[in-house]
Amino acid sequence: MNQTYYIYTEQMTVGYDGKPLIENIGIGVRRGEILTLIGPNGSGKSTILKSMIKQLRLIAGTVVLDGRDMAVLRERDVAKKLAIVMTERIRGELMTCWDIAATGRYPYTGRLGILSKEDRAIVDAAIETVHASDFADRPFSAISDGQRQRILLARAIAQQPEIIVLDEPTSFLDVKHKLELLDILKTMVRKNNVAVIASLHELDLAEKISDRVVCVAHNRIDRCDTPENIFSDAYISALYGIENGSFNALFGSLELSAVSGAPQVFVIGGGGSGIPTYRALQRAGVPFAAGILPESDLDYPVAKALSAELLSVPAFSKIDEATEERALERIRSIGRVIRTVPVFGETNAANERLFDAAKTAGILTDADAIVKGAES
């Protein structure tokens, strides 16, 4: 493994009770970099992290921290370099949130654990960083799971580590605090040159925050690469064994399966305008046709995933006469049309003609009417 990695593994084998789960693992992270582990539940992401931080005994191999075998380092020396935020609940009876965060300073205190004025200032700053000052004096046992996660991150920040290891750090956090946590990590990586290793279930967040991604599946490290090379529709679907639905790499989102059956309405969309309607129809169990969409259009990947029928043309191409005629035939046979495009531009003249034909035929409707009809 390249010596530029701040922490890395050499031929590491992990498992439980001496039974290997994943063998010959070689991964590493540099300072100023975020490495994220993704993969199905039970694939071994947490086992890898726990083995790297010595919570689980290695079956074979080595973990090297800052050029030294972690197995020979004292716990206090490791704690000055490496901070941990795991999902296990900790017992915090009779301790305030401030007390819990302050335990991050104990690697630097004497045997009595007495905090200096400087230590207290560092703890205060860490708590403020995670926006937890307003409940810092409350009992740790009396706050929500999301607030506890933020306090545990404050504890890690108070350690002033050179690497942070996090197991599902966004668990229990609402959208606001997920974004805040990830922003805090990115800031620490950029400003303090910290290395970060994290496991994440949220693929959209992993795609956005990671410098490199480790994919764990089928008792092995399947791939390790940049997000740009990892997050494709086909690969993520294969990694997670997605059968009912699909992964949309463009939006970093999951889409449900299309409703089967003959289309009951034709949706003229484009430019992202059709996506809410496609999803509303899918939720209501209404099969629909969509078009005419260039493959470069924002609507295209969602329409492809959710529509029973999609009329499209190659990316950045004009709509040809044959495709327009085929769409007109489908509109007449289906007999109901929804328009989501607010304004038809010059390049969308064909769809405007389709709309005019539907208007003349008196078959225009809206998504609300279709959905209410399906629900009644």
N, C-alpha and C positions, 0 to 999 in steps of 0.2 A: 504494500500500500504506500502511496506517495507520502513522503515525510512532511509535505506542506499541510497535511491535515492536522488539525489541532487534537482531535480525538478520532481514532479509527480502530477497526477490528482486523485481526489477522486469523484466518481460518477458524473463526468462532463458530462453535456448535452450541445451540441452546435447546433446552427442553426441561422436562420435569422428571424427578425421581430417576435420574440417570438415563432416561429414554430420549433420544434426539428428536426434536421437532423440525428444526432447520439446521442444516450443516454447512460448514465452510463459508460463513458469511464474511464478506469483505466490504465494509462500507466506511465512510469517513466524512467529516465535515470540517471546513476551514473556518477560521475566525472571519467575521463579516459575512456569513453565509447562513441561509436557512435550508435545512434538509428535512423533508417531510416524508413520513411513511404512510402509504395508503394501502388498502386491500380489504377483502371481505372480513367479516367478523370471524374470529377464531383462526385467522391465518397466521398469527404469531407476532403481530406488530408490538403489542405490549410486552410480550415475552422477550423480544429483542431489546427493547428499551430497559426493562428490568435487569436483564443480564449485563448490559453495558454499564449500568450504574451500581452493580454489585448487590442488587436486591435478590437476584437469583444466582446460584453458583453455575459457572460455566461448565459445560460438559467437556469442551475442548477449546483450544485457541487462546487468544490474548486480546485484551483491550488496552490500547496505548493512549495515555492522556498526556499531552504536552511533552511527548518524547519518552515517557516512562511507563512501564508496565503498571497498570492500576492495582494489580494484585499485591504489589510491594509497597504501595503508598499508604501512609496513615490516613485514617478517616478525616482528621482535621485538615490535613493537607489537601485531600480531595475536595472537601467542602469549601475551601478557599478558591477553588477553581471552577467547581461544578455545582449548579443549583438544580433542584428537582421540583417539578410540579406534577404530581400523579393524581389519579382519579380516586384513590382510596380515601375514605373518610378518616380524619384524624380526630382523636379525642381531645377536646378543648374545654372540658369542664373547668369552671373557676378561672378561666383565662379570657381576657378581652381580646378583641381583634388586634389591638395594638400589641398585646403580649405575644400573640401568635406571629405577627410580622417581625417582632423583635428577635425571635429565635434565629432569624437569618444572620444575626450579628454574632452568635455564639462561637463560630470558628475563630473569631478575632479576640474574644475576651479571655480573661484568665480562668482558672479552675472554678472560681466562685461565680462566674457568669455575670459580673457586674458591668453594666453598660456605662460607657463614658458619655460625656456631653456630645461628643462627635458621633458616637454610635446612635444616640437618640435622634439626632438631627437627620442621620441617614435613614432611620426607620420612618420618621415623619415624611421625608421626601418620597420614600418608596410608596407609602400609603397615599400620598397626594397624587403620585403618578398614575395609580390605578383608580383614582377618583373615589376613594373610600374614606376620606377624612370625616364625613358626616356620621359614620357609624363606627369609627375607630375605637370608641370607648364602650361599645356594647359588648355583651358576652358573645364569644365566638359561637357558642351553642345555640344562640337565639336569633341568628341571622339566616337568610335564605341560602340555598345551594349556590346560586349565582354570586352572591356577596362573598361567600366562603372562597369561591374560586379566585375572586379578585384579591382577597387577603393572602391566599397562598402564593399568588403571583407577586404580591408586595414582599412577602417573605423572601422569595427567590431574588428579587431585585435588591433587597437589603443586603444580601450576601455579596453583592458586587462581583458576580462570577464572570468567568471568561467564556463559559458555556452554560446554556440552560437546556435541560431535557424536560419535555412536556408530553404527557400522555393524555390525548383528547382534551386539550386545554379549554376548548370552547363549550364543553359539556355544561349544561345548566345555565348558560348565558343567553340573554335575549339578544336580538339583532344589534342593538345599539352597543352593548358591551362586548359582543364578539368583535365588532369592528374596532372598538377602542383597544381591546387586548392585542389584536393583530397589529394595529398601528403602533402600540407600545413596543412590541417585539421588533418591528421593522426599524423603529427609531433607535433602539438599543443596538441592533446589528449595525446600523449605519454610523451612529455617533460614537458608540463605545467599542466597536469592532468585536462584538460578542458573537459566538457561534451558537446556533439553535438547532436542536433536533426535536421534532414533534411528530406525533401521530395525529391524523385528522380523519374524521368521517366525512366532513363537508367537502366534497370534491371541488365546488366552486371556490371555496376559500383556499384550498391547497393549490389550485391552479394559479391563484392570484399572488400568494405570498411566497411561494417556494422558489429557491434558486435551483435546486435539484429535487427530484422525487424518486423515492425508493418504492417499488411495487412489490408487495408481499402476497404470495398466493401459492397454493398447492405445495406447501412445505418447502418453499424455496424463495430466493430473491429473483423475481421474474424479470424485472428491468430496473435500471437506474439511469435517469437521464433528465434533461431539462423539461419543464412543463410543456414547452412547445412541441416536444417530441413524444410526450407521454399522452397528453389529453386529446385523443381522437375518438370519434364516435365508436369506431370498430374496436379499438384496443380496450377502452374502458368497459364496454359491453362484455368483451371476452374475459377481462380480468375479474369482473364481478359476476359473471354468468347471468347477465341480464337477458331474460326471455320475454317477460311481459312489460313491454315498454322499451325505451331507448335513452341513451345519454346524448345530450346535445353539447358538443364541444364548443360551439360558437358562444353559447350563453352560459356554459358551465352548469347546465340544469338537466334534470330528468324529465322525460315526457312519458305519459301513460300510453297504453296501446290505443291505436285507432279503433273507433267503433265499426264493427263489421256490418255489412249490408249495403243495399243500394243507396246512393246519395239521395237525401231528401231536400237538399238545398244546395245552391251553387254560391260560393262566396267569392266576390271580386275584391281582392285585397292588394296589398303591396306596401313597401316601405315601413313595415312593422305594424301597420294599421290593423291587419287581420288577426294578429296573434291573440288578443283577448277574445275575439269571436270564436276562433278555432277551439280555444280551451273551454269556452262556455258551452259550445255545442258538444264537445267531447264529454264534459261533465254531465250533460243532460241526456247522453246516450243517443245523440242524433248523428248519423253518418252524413258526411257532406263532401262535396267536391270543391276544389279550390283552383284558382287560376286567374289569369294566365301570369305565371311568375317566372322571371329570369332566375336561374340558379344562384345568382349573386344577390338576390333580394333578401332583406332581413326576414321577411315572412317565410321564405322557402324552407329552411330546416324544420320549423315547427309544422308547417303545412304538410311537409313530407311525412312527418311522424304521426300526425293526427288525422289526416284526411283519408277518406275511403278512395278518393280519386284525385289526382293532381295533374293539371295541365301546365307544362313549363317549357321554357326554351333555354338554350345554353347561356351561361353567364355573359352579361353585357351585350346580348344579342337583341335585335329587333324582333318583334313578334311576327312570324311569317303568316302568310295568308292561309295555309293549310291548318295551322294550329288555331288561328282565329275562327275558321269555319268549324273546326271540330268542337271548339268551346261553345260556339253559337248553337250547334246541334244539341250539345249536352244541356245547355240552359233551357232550350225548348222542351226537351224530353223530361227534365227534372221538374220544371214548372214553378220554381221559386228561386229568387235571387236576393242575396244580401250584398250591399255595397259598403265597404269599410273605408275605401280611399276617400279622403276629404276633397282632394282636387286632382284631376287628371292632367298630367303634364304632356308636353309634346311627344315624349318617348312612350307614353302610355295611351296613345290614341286608339289602339285596338281595343283595350279594355273599356275605354269610353264608348266606343261603338257597341260593345256588348251590353253596357249599362243602358244605353239609349234603346237598344232592341228590347231589353227586359222592361223598361219603362213604358214603351209603346205597347207591349203585350199585356201590361197591367199585372206583372208577376213579381214586382218588388215587394220585399218584406223587411223585417228587422230581426236581429238575433233574439231580442226579448220575446217577441211573439212566438218564434220557433221554440224557444226554451220553455215558455209557459205552456205551450201546446203539448210539448213532450211530457211535462210534469203533471198535466191534468188527466 
